[in-house]
Structures are given as structure tokens and as C-alpha cells.
């Protein structure tokens, strides 16, 4: 770290330091993507299946989805204990646990050890996926927050690409190396996080909640590329402290996420939970975790063709993920959510028609439509969903509420990965109709209950939910106001005024205390 006047971390400050934080976060999500993807190729590997006695569809689904069980437990841990530690220590612990789980998987010779390894690695990733979006959102500025998350989520797809093409390349090898090497490869990403993250700044907002205002000022100044006494730094710290005052009643036990406490805490947690539900029940992880299985068993391709088409899908998915880099902070969260759900619903309906007809030509048409599905998913629900809970939730509930949202993420990921092979075997093309209906249902849910949060200071969101004329606003009223430019401008003005007023009162109190002490000493 550099001088106290112009602080730096690893020689970086300002946007360069924000990019470094984003890079470290993105390695965590690359690990997420890799872990989602590499099992998809193993589900069609004779060498891998032979180790476990060639399990049926249900056991095969559990081999894949046990990872989600571990991740859900990791998110529950963050819900119960995460606020006791910083954003960085939680990330580092998660990366170390993932490495232990990967070692167990790569060295296994039986079903029990492999399942334990999957659950342990999942636990670590559940910890990381809970805290990474929060750390990133609390370090970035309002105008670039969505873009940084979009960049990070593109790396998730890089992980999927690596997993699919590694599976494809290893398919030509005989023996256990074919599947042990992909299991062990994830350790590399954990190592990068463990080496790089200790040298980056902690979240200024987290430091403020711990009473470490001096260190918070240094981290914030470094992230904004300003002097620690710069008026912009002073103003942002005032807004953070003001938000902490507004939310002070919510700083209690884990049960606070189920209470109102003046700023609609439970409502905001419920919306965050539903966002994860909508993302996972869209069918996105059918393609991420079970792409080769779907192309082989649902559409009817050979194993090698299925691996090839699935690998190509992830490359196309990555290219599509570049679109939100430019759209997410310009278009806004709500419009992207609704556009994505509509497009995904149409794609799933077309897939149902093409797979239902059942000819080889229509099978390839279904594959093309599933490619387009990934474009709508990455535009509407990928990076958008991961940043939204961190923006919507109040500071004191951000980790606990975010953890509950991630519990939702992994619970429904588990459900989708667990039931999809059985659905495809049992009801065939009708599986796609189920996902289509869910996608269409998400459109009115977003329209009526999801406030706009794009480009707003995190502390301003609290004022959307504050009492007006002595009454708590309905969620529909909050949604309407959040899309009203004049109202939003007024909210930002009020935030600055109230933060300044609160700071003046605090300074006067401190001055009075100092005078009192002087009198006592005399």
C-alpha cells in the first residue's frame, strides 16, 4: 500500500485497482463456471461411469447435483456466520476448501469419496459465490458496477469453455486420466485466488460496519483514485455512515432478514431470493451442467458430436456475454430481465416443437435454438441477476440476505440438475415446455415487483423503501418511483443532504465532548 495521502494497493489505484478486484472476483466465478461444466462431459465417459458401476439416470444426476448441495450449505454458513469475518477472508477460506474438495475428487476410487469431494468443493464455492458479488458491488462506483459484474460473469463462461473443451480433449485418452485430470484442474484457479486476493483492498462499507473508518477511508480513496481528504471521498463516507444510521435497528440476529424494521428488509430479501429462483428455473443450468447429455440423449447426437456441439455452445455463450458489458448500465436491470425471460421462453417453446417432431434435421434446429437461448440468458439474467441482490439489499442485511439469495440459487440449481435427466427420460420434449412456462411467468413478476437499481448509490436504495406521508409504500409504488427520473434525482439529493446533516450533528457532538473534557481537566 502506498502513502496515506494517495493510497495504492499492489501499485494500483482508481479504475486500475477496480479492474484488479474485478479480475480476482472473475477468477472465483471462472472456478464456478468450470465446476459447473466439467461434470457434463464426464456423465457420458465410459471410464468415469465404470468406476461407479455405471449408475442409472437418478444416481448420475446426484453425482452432478451433490455439488449444488455443498454450495447451498456454504451459502447457509455465510448466512449464519459470514458477518463475523471480512469479505476477503470469506473468499480465501472458500478457495482453500474448493482445492481440498478437488483433491478428494481427483484421487477417488469409490462413490463415497467422490461424493464427499463434490460436497466439500461445493461448500467452498457456495461461500465464494455469496460474498464475491457483495465485495465487488461495494468496491465499484455506481456508474460502472453493472459493467464490472458483466466482465466478471464472462469469466464464468470461460470456465465453462475450458471445462467443455478439456473434456473433449481428454475423451481420446484411455484410463482414469480421462476424468481425474479435469477434476484436479480446478485447483489451479483456487491457487490464483489464494495468492492474489490478500493484496487487494477490503470492502470500505464492511470496514465501516466494523468501526474501522480510517482503513475504510484508505481503501475507498485507493478504489476511487483520490486523496483521502478529497471531497468526493468525504461525501461517500458520509453517505455510508448515514445509511448505517438508517439501518441501525436491523443490526441484530439472523432473524432480521424476516423483519421490516423500517426499510422493508424482508421484502427486499424476498425479491433477491426470487431473482435466483427465476434464473435457475429458466433452464440455464440444463445447458451449463448437462449440455453433452442433452445433445446426446434428448436430441440424438453421437457422444463425440455432443461434446463438440456443447463446446461450441460455450464459445457462443462467451461471445454473447460481451453484449451486457455495454448494455447493463445503459438499459437498466428491469428491461434486461424482462427481455431475457421473453426470449428464453420462446426458445424453450421452439425446442419443444423441434425435439417433439424428432427428425435429425429438426434435432439440429433444436440445437441452434438452444444456442440462441444462451444469448437471451446472458443478456437478461446472468450478470444482471448476480449484481441485483447486492444493489437491492441494505448494508446490514447485504451478506445475510445475499446468502439466502445464493441458497435459492443452489437449491434450484440442485433441483434442475437432479430432475432434468429424469424429465428427459420420462416426458421428453415436454421438459422444454416446463421451462418455457416458468420463463414467461417471470416477466410479470419483474414488472410489478422489481425496482430499478442501475447507476444508483447503494445507500440511495434505502430511501426508496422509507415511509412516505407516514405510511410504508407498497412494492408497486417503489417500482414505479424507481423508474421515475425526477423522483430518483430527488432521492439522490435527499441522500446528500441527510448525510451532510448527520455528519454535522456528529461533528458537533464530538466538539461538545471535547469541550466537556477540557473543562473536566481544568
BELZI-V17164 format. One record per residue. N is the residue number from 1. RES is the residue in three letters. OMEGA is omega in whole degrees, -180 to 180 (none if undefined). Layout:
# BELZI-V17164
n: (N;N)
res: (RES;RES)
omega: (OMEGA;OMEGA)
This chain:
# BELZI-V17164
n: (1;2;3;4;5;6;7;8;9;10;11;12;13;14;15;16;17;18;19;20;21;22;23;24;25;26;27;28;29;30;31;32;33;34;35;36;37;38;39;40;41;42;43;44;45;46;47;48;49;50;51;52;53;54;55;56;57;58;59;60;61;62;63;64;65;66;67;68;69;70;71;72;73;74;75;76;77;78;79;80;81;82;83;84;85;86;87;88;89;90;91;92;93;94;95;96;97;98;99;100;101;102;103;104;105;106;107;108;109;110;111;112;113;114;115;116;117;118;119;120;121;122;123;124;125;126;127;128;129;130;131;132;133;134;135;136;137;138;139;140;141;142;143;144;145;146;147;148;149;150;151;152;153;154;155;156;157;158;159;160;161;162;163;164;165;166;167;168;169;170;171;172;173;174;175;176;177;178;179;180;181;182;183;184;185;186;187;188;189;190;191;192;193;194;195;196;197;198;199;200;201;202;203;204;205;206;207;208;209;210;211;212;213;214;215;216;217;218;219;220;221;222;223;224;225;226;227;228;229;230;231;232;233;234;235;236;237;238;239;240;241;242;243;244;245;246;247;248;249;250;251;252;253;254;255;256;257;258;259;260;261;262;263;264;265;266;267;268;269;270;271;272;273;274;275;276;277;278;279;280;281;282;283;284;285;286;287;288;289;290;291;292;293;294;295;296;297;298;299;300;301;302;303;304;305;306;307;308;309;310;311;312;313;314;315;316;317;318;319;320;321;322;323;324;325;326;327;328;329;330;331;332;333;334;335;336;337;338;339;340;341;342;343;344;345;346;347;348;349;350;351;352;353;354;355;356;357;358;359;360;361;362;363;364;365;366;367;368;369;370;371;372;373;374;375;376;377;378;379;380;381;382;383;384;385;386;387;388;389;390;391;392;393;394;395;396;397;398;399;400;401;402;403;404;405;406;407;408;409;410;411;412;413;414;415;416;417;418;419;420;421;422;423;424;425;426;427;428;429;430;431;432;433;434;435;436;437;438;439;440;441;442;443;444;445;446;447;448;449;450;451;452;453;454;455;456;457;458;459;460;461;462;463;464;465;466;467;468;469;470;471;472;473;474;475;476;477;478;479;480;481;482;483;484;485;486;487;488;489;490;491;492;493;494;495;496;497;498;499;500;501;502;503;504;505;506;507;508;509;510;511;512;513;514;515;516;517;518;519;520;521;522)
res: (UNK;UNK;UNK;UNK;UNK;UNK;UNK;UNK;UNK;UNK;UNK;UNK;UNK;UNK;UNK;UNK;UNK;UNK;UNK;UNK;UNK;UNK;UNK;UNK;UNK;UNK;UNK;UNK;UNK;UNK;UNK;UNK;UNK;UNK;UNK;UNK;UNK;UNK;UNK;UNK;UNK;UNK;UNK;UNK;UNK;UNK;UNK;UNK;UNK;UNK;UNK;UNK;UNK;UNK;UNK;UNK;UNK;UNK;UNK;UNK;UNK;UNK;UNK;UNK;UNK;UNK;UNK;UNK;UNK;UNK;UNK;UNK;UNK;UNK;UNK;UNK;UNK;UNK;UNK;UNK;UNK;UNK;UNK;UNK;UNK;UNK;UNK;UNK;UNK;UNK;UNK;UNK;UNK;UNK;UNK;UNK;UNK;UNK;UNK;UNK;UNK;UNK;UNK;UNK;UNK;UNK;UNK;UNK;UNK;UNK;UNK;UNK;UNK;UNK;UNK;UNK;UNK;UNK;UNK;UNK;UNK;UNK;UNK;UNK;UNK;UNK;UNK;UNK;UNK;UNK;UNK;UNK;UNK;UNK;UNK;UNK;UNK;UNK;UNK;UNK;UNK;UNK;UNK;UNK;UNK;UNK;UNK;UNK;UNK;UNK;UNK;UNK;UNK;UNK;UNK;UNK;UNK;UNK;UNK;UNK;UNK;UNK;UNK;UNK;UNK;UNK;UNK;UNK;UNK;UNK;UNK;UNK;UNK;UNK;UNK;UNK;UNK;UNK;UNK;UNK;UNK;UNK;UNK;UNK;UNK;UNK;UNK;UNK;UNK;UNK;UNK;UNK;UNK;UNK;UNK;UNK;UNK;UNK;UNK;UNK;UNK;UNK;UNK;UNK;UNK;UNK;UNK;UNK;UNK;UNK;UNK;UNK;UNK;UNK;UNK;UNK;UNK;UNK;UNK;UNK;UNK;UNK;UNK;UNK;UNK;UNK;UNK;UNK;UNK;UNK;UNK;UNK;UNK;UNK;UNK;UNK;UNK;UNK;UNK;UNK;UNK;UNK;UNK;UNK;UNK;UNK;UNK;UNK;UNK;UNK;UNK;UNK;UNK;UNK;UNK;UNK;UNK;UNK;UNK;UNK;UNK;UNK;UNK;UNK;UNK;UNK;UNK;UNK;UNK;UNK;UNK;UNK;UNK;UNK;UNK;UNK;UNK;UNK;UNK;UNK;UNK;UNK;UNK;UNK;UNK;UNK;UNK;UNK;UNK;UNK;UNK;UNK;UNK;UNK;UNK;UNK;UNK;UNK;UNK;UNK;UNK;UNK;UNK;UNK;UNK;UNK;UNK;UNK;UNK;UNK;UNK;UNK;UNK;UNK;UNK;UNK;UNK;UNK;UNK;UNK;UNK;UNK;UNK;UNK;UNK;UNK;UNK;UNK;UNK;UNK;UNK;UNK;UNK;UNK;UNK;UNK;UNK;UNK;UNK;UNK;UNK;UNK;UNK;UNK;UNK;UNK;UNK;UNK;UNK;UNK;UNK;UNK;UNK;UNK;UNK;UNK;UNK;UNK;UNK;UNK;UNK;UNK;UNK;UNK;UNK;UNK;UNK;UNK;UNK;UNK;UNK;UNK;UNK;UNK;UNK;UNK;UNK;UNK;UNK;UNK;UNK;UNK;UNK;UNK;UNK;UNK;UNK;UNK;UNK;UNK;UNK;UNK;UNK;UNK;UNK;UNK;UNK;UNK;UNK;UNK;UNK;UNK;UNK;UNK;UNK;UNK;UNK;UNK;UNK;UNK;UNK;UNK;UNK;UNK;UNK;UNK;UNK;UNK;UNK;UNK;UNK;UNK;UNK;UNK;UNK;UNK;UNK;UNK;UNK;UNK;UNK;UNK;UNK;UNK;UNK;UNK;UNK;UNK;UNK;UNK;UNK;UNK;UNK;UNK;UNK;UNK;UNK;UNK;UNK;UNK;UNK;UNK;UNK;UNK;UNK;UNK;UNK;UNK;UNK;UNK;UNK;UNK;UNK;UNK;UNK;UNK;UNK;UNK;UNK;UNK;UNK;UNK;UNK;UNK;UNK;UNK;UNK;UNK;UNK;UNK;UNK;UNK;UNK;UNK;UNK;UNK;UNK;UNK;UNK;UNK;UNK;UNK;UNK;UNK;UNK;UNK;UNK;UNK;UNK;UNK;UNK;UNK;UNK;UNK;UNK;UNK;UNK;UNK;UNK;UNK;UNK;UNK;UNK;UNK;UNK;UNK;UNK;UNK;UNK;UNK;UNK;UNK)
omega: (-176;-176;-178;-177;-179;-171;175;171;-174;178;-177;172;179;-176;178;178;176;177;179;176;179;178;-179;176;-176;176;175;180;171;175;176;-179;180;-178;175;-169;-168;179;-180;179;-179;-178;177;-179;180;-179;179;-178;-179;179;-175;175;180;-176;176;-175;-176;180;178;178;-179;175;179;-170;177;176;180;176;178;-180;178;177;177;177;177;176;179;178;-175;-170;-170;-178;178;-176;178;177;-179;179;177;178;-178;178;179;-180;179;-180;176;-180;178;179;179;178;178;-180;-175;-176;-172;172;-180;-175;-175;-179;-179;179;177;179;178;-178;179;179;178;179;179;-180;176;175;-175;-177;175;-168;-178;180;180;179;-179;-177;-179;179;-175;177;-178;-174;-177;-174;-179;-179;179;178;178;177;180;-177;173;178;173;-179;174;176;178;179;179;-178;-177;-178;173;175;-179;-180;-178;-178;-179;178;175;179;-172;177;-179;-178;-180;-179;175;178;-176;-173;-178;180;-179;-176;177;-179;179;179;-178;-179;-168;-170;-178;-176;-179;-176;171;178;178;-179;176;180;178;180;179;180;-179;-174;180;179;177;179;180;-179;-179;179;178;-179;179;-180;-176;169;-176;178;180;-179;179;178;178;-179;-179;177;176;-180;178;-180;177;178;178;178;179;-174;-169;-179;-178;-177;-180;-177;180;-177;-180;180;180;-178;179;177;170;-179;173;-178;-178;179;-177;176;-180;178;178;178;-177;179;177;176;-178;-179;-174;180;175;-176;-176;-177;171;-178;-178;-174;-172;-178;180;179;-179;-178;-179;-171;-180;-176;172;179;172;-178;-177;177;180;177;-179;-179;178;176;177;178;-178;175;178;177;179;180;177;-177;177;-178;180;177;-176;-174;-165;-180;179;-175;-178;-174;-172;-178;180;176;-175;177;180;-178;179;-180;180;178;179;-180;179;177;179;178;179;180;-175;179;180;178;167;178;-178;-180;179;175;177;175;177;178;179;-180;179;172;-179;176;-178;177;179;179;-177;178;-172;-166;-176;-179;180;-177;-176;179;-170;179;180;177;-172;-172;176;-174;-174;179;-171;-180;-180;178;177;178;177;178;180;172;176;179;-174;177;-178;171;177;-178;-177;-178;-179;-172;-174;178;179;178;-178;179;-171;-173;172;-174;-179;176;-178;178;178;-179;179;-179;180;180;180;179;-178;-177;178;178;179;-175;-174;-171;-177;176;175;-179;-174;174;177;171;-178;-177;-179;-177;179;-176;173;-173;-178;180;175;-177;177;-179;176;180;175;-179;178;177;178;180;-180;-178;-178;179;179;-174;-180;180;-179;178;178;178;-180;177;179;-180;-180;-179;-178;178;179;180;-180;179;179;179;-179;-180;178;178;180;178;178;179;-179;179;180;179;179;179;-179;-179;177;none)
